[in-house]
Amino acid sequence: MSVGRSIIVVEPDPYLAVSVETLVEGVHPPPELIAVADTDELRDWARPTGVLVAGPSCTKRQAIDDLIHFRDMHPAVRVVLAFDRRPGAPMRDVIAIGADSLVDPREEGELKDAVLRAIDLSDRLGHQVSAAAAEEPTTTDGKIFTVCSATGGCGKTFYSTNLAFALSRWTGKKVALIDLDLQFGEVVTAIRLRAQQTISDVIAIEDDAELDDYLPEMLTAHEAGVFVLPAPGDPAEADNIRPQDVLRVLDAAQRHYDYVIVDTPTGLGEAVLAALDRSEHLFVLAALDLPSVRNLRLFLQTMDRLRIPTDDISVLLNKDQTGVGIDAGQVEKLFPGGFRAKIPFDREVPKSMNLGVPVVFSNPTGQVAQQIMGSMLPWVPASAAQALRDELARSGSKSVFKRWRQNRRGRRTNVDMALAEEG
């Protein structure tokens, strides 16, 4: 495998792209040159290395922020800032981009030297990437985690997105987030992501080998490093997606990503059952209301009939609060495994969803984020587990790891009686 040369020029006026193309005419092999109008189009960049030339239009504050995020996602890409004016952001932010050169695009000699130097650095990194890829196995044997619930409104998408982002942050591994709520998926809305391709586009590739090759290019990279495959844009397209299509997508994703997080609709439809068939672990969400508790019991009974081991299922209580007629302790004692996490009710949650910023990023020391991070601890590599434990301990969340195992005892409550009536 070899990594080809590529240069992306960000500037609405084509003069800069033409200038760069002229300056690199003598370079062999010739690089692929891509011209885009603004930093929004950098979301589609899918190459491990390369050169980015940011023109004068990128001196605006938002563009500077976008370049910082781009470099965080693609640290091996070399950056040349071709600015002819003072940036509209503090110098510390400009420095945070980590550019190799800052030149005036009107000075052709300086621009040429900067671009050629960036190409040389990119070539060196490209050889390293190719060598590393040759040494790695062809598959990553990633872990598939499915997030589901028996009742709507339990926060599956909230937990799925936060789990994916937390795993990416704490492990440094490649994380994919797949939206299997095929009719009304909300993942891209929850994280404010613009995606050009959906799962419908992926399954349109009928050849399995071809699907495997193209899948990474069809997922949309979020600035935080999570790769997203959205649900179809039209609910009617859900009828065209068969269980075997879901299996093909999950199998391919597992070969390319270390963690694959699957968000699902309520219940046990065909797509969900297909995901369960491939999942290493299930995260089942419930809320503090009687219908949710009843359906949780039925859901777990169904999992037992499907012969899914209880050790492969984690039950999480979301929106935990007092004064709603049911106490979390009363509910917890009804289930032998207890709750792996009790995520408290917090206004920070709807705020994070409305802003498109997961709680594990916006408020990592809060109880909501702490419970989420605690719930994923068993699947964090040993190299990162201790750092995560230290972080949780500093935030006063030592009980996160113990409370889910405890089987509390208490008097017979209205919850017990309601369930008993159902037999």
C-alpha positions in Angstrom: 0.0 0.0 0.0 1.3 3.5 -0.9 -0.1 6.8 0.2 -0.5 9.2 -2.8 0.3 12.8 -2.8 -2.5 15.3 -2.4 -2.8 19.0 -1.8 -6.1 20.7 -0.8 -6.4 24.4 -1.3 -9.0 26.3 0.7 -10.0 29.6 -0.9 -13.1 30.7 -2.8 -11.1 32.7 -5.4 -9.4 30.1 -7.7 -6.2 32.2 -8.1 -4.5 30.5 -5.2 -5.2 27.0 -6.4 -3.9 28.0 -9.9 -0.8 29.4 -8.3 -0.1 26.3 -6.3 -0.7 24.1 -9.3 1.8 26.1 -11.2 4.4 26.1 -8.4 4.4 22.3 -8.1 4.5 21.5 -11.9 8.0 20.1 -11.5 7.2 17.7 -8.7 7.2 14.0 -9.5 5.0 12.2 -9.2 2.6 15.1 -9.5 0.3 15.6 -6.5 -3.5 15.5 -6.8 -4.8 19.0 -6.3 -8.2 19.6 -4.7 -9.7 23.1 -4.5 -12.5 23.9 -2.0 -14.3 27.2 -1.3 -14.3 27.1 2.5 -13.3 25.1 5.6 -16.7 23.4 5.8 -15.7 21.2 2.9 -12.7 19.9 4.9 -15.2 17.5 6.6 -14.9 15.2 3.6 -11.1 14.8 3.8 -10.3 11.1 4.3 -6.6 10.8 3.6 -4.1 10.0 6.4 -1.5 12.5 5.0 -1.2 15.3 2.6 -0.8 19.1 2.4 -3.4 21.8 3.2 -2.9 25.3 1.9 -5.3 27.8 3.6 -5.8 31.0 1.8 -6.6 34.6 3.0 -10.3 33.8 3.5 -9.3 31.5 6.3 -8.1 34.4 8.5 -11.7 34.7 9.9 -12.2 33.5 13.4 -14.6 30.6 12.5 -12.2 29.4 9.8 -9.3 29.4 12.3 -11.4 27.3 14.7 -12.2 24.9 11.8 -8.5 24.6 11.0 -7.7 23.8 14.6 -10.3 21.0 14.6 -9.1 19.7 11.3 -5.6 19.4 12.5 -6.8 17.7 15.7 -8.5 15.1 13.4 -5.6 14.8 10.9 -2.4 15.5 12.8 -0.2 14.1 10.0 -1.5 16.5 7.3 1.0 19.4 6.8 -0.5 22.9 6.8 0.6 26.1 5.0 -1.1 29.3 6.0 -1.1 31.6 3.0 -2.3 34.8 4.7 -2.0 38.3 3.3 -3.8 40.0 6.3 -3.9 39.8 10.0 -6.0 36.8 11.3 -9.2 37.7 13.0 -8.3 35.5 16.0 -5.8 35.7 18.8 -2.3 34.6 17.9 -2.5 31.7 20.3 -5.3 30.2 18.2 -3.3 30.6 15.0 -0.4 28.9 16.7 -2.8 26.1 17.8 -3.3 25.1 14.2 0.2 23.8 14.2 1.1 25.1 10.7 4.5 24.4 9.1 4.6 27.8 7.4 3.0 31.2 7.4 3.6 33.0 4.1 2.2 35.8 2.0 0.5 34.2 -1.0 1.7 37.1 -3.2 5.3 36.2 -2.6 5.6 33.3 -5.1 9.1 32.3 -4.0 8.1 32.0 -0.3 4.9 30.2 -1.2 6.7 27.7 -3.4 9.3 26.9 -0.8 6.6 26.4 1.9 4.5 24.1 -0.3 7.5 22.0 -1.4 8.7 21.7 2.1 5.2 20.6 3.2 5.1 18.0 0.4 8.5 16.6 1.5 7.3 16.3 5.1 4.1 14.7 4.0 6.0 12.2 1.8 8.1 11.1 4.8 5.0 10.6 6.9 3.3 8.8 4.1 6.1 6.3 4.0 5.7 5.8 7.7 1.9 5.3 7.4 2.4 2.8 4.6 5.0 0.8 6.6 2.7 0.8 9.6 -0.2 -0.4 7.5 1.9 -3.2 6.1 2.8 -4.4 9.6 -0.8 -4.3 10.9 -3.3 -7.1 10.4 -5.9 -6.6 7.7 -8.7 -6.6 10.3 -9.1 -4.8 13.6 -11.6 -7.3 15.0 -13.4 -4.3 16.6 -16.0 -4.5 19.4 -19.6 -3.9 18.5 -21.7 -2.3 21.3 -25.5 -2.0 20.7 -27.5 0.6 22.7 -31.2 -0.3 22.9 -34.3 -0.1 25.1 -37.8 -1.5 25.4 -39.4 1.9 25.8 -39.1 5.2 23.9 -37.7 8.3 25.5 -35.0 6.5 27.5 -32.1 8.4 25.9 -30.6 5.8 23.6 -29.2 8.4 21.2 -27.9 10.5 24.0 -26.0 7.6 25.5 -24.8 6.2 22.1 -23.3 9.5 21.1 -21.6 10.1 24.5 -20.3 6.6 24.7 -18.8 6.9 21.2 -17.1 10.2 22.0 -15.9 9.1 25.4 -14.3 5.9 23.9 -12.6 8.0 21.2 -11.3 10.5 23.7 -10.1 8.0 26.4 -8.8 5.2 24.2 -7.4 7.0 21.1 -8.9 4.2 19.1 -11.0 4.4 15.9 -14.7 4.6 16.8 -17.6 4.3 14.4 -21.2 5.4 15.3 -23.9 3.7 13.3 -27.5 4.9 13.4 -29.9 1.9 13.0 -33.0 3.9 13.8 -33.7 3.6 10.1 -36.9 5.7 10.0 -36.3 8.5 12.5 -32.6 8.4 13.3 -31.3 11.4 15.3 -27.6 10.9 15.6 -26.5 13.6 13.1 -29.0 16.0 14.7 -27.7 15.3 18.2 -24.1 16.1 17.3 -24.8 18.7 14.6 -23.1 16.8 11.8 -23.7 17.3 8.1 -23.3 14.0 6.3 -23.6 13.4 2.6 -24.0 9.6 2.7 -26.2 7.3 4.7 -26.5 3.6 5.3 -28.7 3.5 2.2 -25.8 4.6 0.1 -23.6 1.9 1.7 -25.9 -1.0 1.1 -26.4 0.1 -2.5 -22.9 -1.4 -3.0 -23.8 -5.1 -3.7 -20.4 -6.6 -3.8 -19.1 -7.3 -0.3 -15.5 -6.8 -1.1 -16.2 -3.4 -2.7 -18.4 -2.4 0.3 -15.5 -3.3 2.6 -13.1 -1.1 0.6 -15.4 1.9 0.4 -17.0 1.9 3.8 -14.4 4.1 5.5 -14.8 6.8 2.8 -18.6 6.8 3.2 -18.6 7.5 7.0 -18.5 11.2 7.9 -15.8 12.2 10.3 -16.8 14.4 13.2 -14.2 16.9 14.4 -13.8 14.9 17.7 -12.6 11.9 15.8 -15.8 9.7 15.7 -16.8 8.4 12.3 -20.6 8.4 11.7 -22.9 6.5 9.4 -26.4 8.1 9.6 -29.8 6.6 9.1 -31.5 7.3 5.8 -32.7 10.8 5.2 -36.1 9.5 4.0 -38.0 7.2 6.4 -39.4 5.3 3.4 -35.9 4.1 2.6 -36.0 2.0 5.8 -38.2 -0.6 4.0 -35.3 -1.3 1.6 -32.8 -2.2 4.3 -32.9 -5.9 5.1 -31.3 -7.7 8.1 -28.6 -9.1 5.9 -27.7 -5.6 4.8 -27.3 -4.6 8.4 -25.0 -7.6 9.0 -22.9 -6.7 5.9 -22.4 -3.1 7.2 -21.6 -4.2 10.7 -19.1 -6.9 9.5 -17.3 -4.4 7.4 -17.3 -1.7 10.1 -15.8 -4.2 12.6 -12.9 -4.8 10.2 -12.1 -1.1 10.0 -12.9 0.3 13.5 -11.8 -0.7 17.0 -15.3 0.2 18.4 -18.6 0.2 16.6 -21.4 1.8 18.6 -24.9 1.0 17.2 -27.9 3.3 18.1 -31.2 1.6 17.6 -35.0 2.3 17.6 -37.2 1.3 20.4 -38.0 -2.4 20.6 -36.7 -5.5 18.8 -37.3 -5.0 15.1 -35.3 -7.0 12.5 -32.5 -4.5 12.2 -32.0 -4.5 16.0 -32.0 -8.3 16.1 -29.4 -8.4 13.4 -27.2 -6.0 15.4 -27.7 -8.1 18.6 -26.4 -11.1 16.6 -23.1 -9.3 16.0 -22.8 -7.4 19.3 -20.2 -8.1 22.0 -22.2 -6.2 24.6 -25.6 -4.6 24.9 -26.4 -1.4 26.8 -30.1 -1.4 27.7 -31.5 1.9 28.9 -34.5 2.3 31.2 -36.1 5.3 32.9 -37.9 5.9 36.2 -41.5 5.2 35.1 -43.6 2.2 35.5 -44.0 1.4 31.8 -40.3 1.5 31.3 -39.7 -0.8 34.3 -42.3 -3.3 33.1 -40.9 -3.4 29.6 -37.4 -3.7 30.9 -38.3 -6.9 32.6 -39.9 -8.2 29.4 -36.9 -7.1 27.4 -34.5 -9.0 29.6 -36.7 -12.1 29.6 -36.5 -12.0 25.8 -32.8 -11.7 25.9 -32.7 -14.8 28.0 -34.8 -16.7 25.5 -32.5 -15.6 22.8 -29.7 -17.1 24.9 -27.8 -13.8 25.3 -25.7 -14.2 28.5 -26.5 -11.8 31.3 -22.8 -10.9 31.5 -23.1 -9.5 28.0 -25.9 -7.0 29.0 -25.5 -3.8 31.0 -28.7 -2.1 32.3 -28.4 1.6 32.7 -30.9 3.9 34.5 -31.3 7.2 32.8 -32.9 10.4 34.2 -32.5 9.2 37.7 -34.3 11.7 40.1 -36.3 11.8 43.3 -40.0 12.7 43.8 -41.4 10.9 40.8 -43.2 8.2 42.7 -40.6 5.5 42.1 -37.2 5.3 43.7 -34.2 3.9 41.9 -33.3 1.7 44.8 -36.8 0.1 44.6 -36.4 -0.7 40.9 -32.8 -1.9 41.1 -33.6 -4.7 43.5 -36.0 -6.2 40.9 -33.1 -7.0 38.6 -30.4 -9.4 39.7 -27.6 -7.6 37.9 -28.6 -4.1 39.1 -27.7 -1.0 37.2 -24.2 -0.5 35.7 -24.8 3.2 35.9 -27.4 5.6 37.2 -27.3 8.7 35.0 -29.0 11.6 36.9 -31.6 13.8 35.5 -29.8 17.1 34.5 -30.8 20.1 32.4 -27.3 19.8 31.0 -28.5 16.9 28.9 -31.1 18.6 26.7 -28.8 21.6 26.5 -26.0 19.4 25.1 -28.3 17.8 22.6 -29.6 21.2 21.4 -26.0 22.5 21.1 -24.8 19.3 19.5 -21.9 18.9 22.0 -21.9 15.6 24.0 -21.9 16.0 27.8 -18.6 14.1 28.1 -17.0 17.1 26.3 -19.1 20.0 27.5 -19.2 19.0 31.2 -16.7 16.1 31.7 -16.6 16.5 35.5 -20.4 16.5 36.0 -22.2 13.5 37.3 -23.9 12.7 34.0 -20.5 12.4 32.2 -18.9 10.6 35.1 -21.6 7.9 35.1 -21.2 7.4 31.4 -17.5 7.2 31.6 -17.8 4.8 34.5 -20.1 2.5 32.6 -17.6 2.0 29.8 -14.6 1.3 32.0 -14.6 -2.5 31.5 -13.9 -2.0 27.8 -11.2 0.6 28.0 -7.7 -0.8 27.3 -5.5 -1.2 30.4 -3.2 1.5 29.1 -6.0 4.1 29.6 -8.1 2.4 32.3 -6.0 3.8 35.2 -6.1 7.3 33.9 -9.9 7.0 33.6 -10.2 5.6 37.1 -8.1 8.5 38.5 -10.3 11.0 36.7 -13.4 9.5 38.1 -11.9 9.3 41.6 -10.9 13.0 41.4 -14.5 13.8 40.6 -15.9 11.9 43.6 -17.4 9.1 41.6 -15.8 6.1 43.3 -19.2 4.5 43.7 -19.7 4.4 40.0 -18.0 1.0 39.8 -19.8 -0.6 42.8 -23.4 0.5 42.8 -24.4 -1.3 39.7 -23.4 -4.6 41.3 -25.3 -4.1 44.5 -28.7 -5.8 44.9 -30.5 -3.6 47.4 -33.2 -4.9 49.7 -36.3 -3.1 50.8 -39.9 -3.3 51.5 -42.5 -4.5 48.9 -43.4 -1.4 46.9 -46.0 -0.5 44.3 -43.4 -1.4 41.6 -43.1 -4.9 43.0 -46.9 -5.3 43.2 -47.4 -4.0 39.7 -45.0 -6.4 38.2 -46.3 -9.3 40.3 -49.8 -8.8 38.9 -48.4 -9.5 35.4 -47.2 -12.9 36.6 
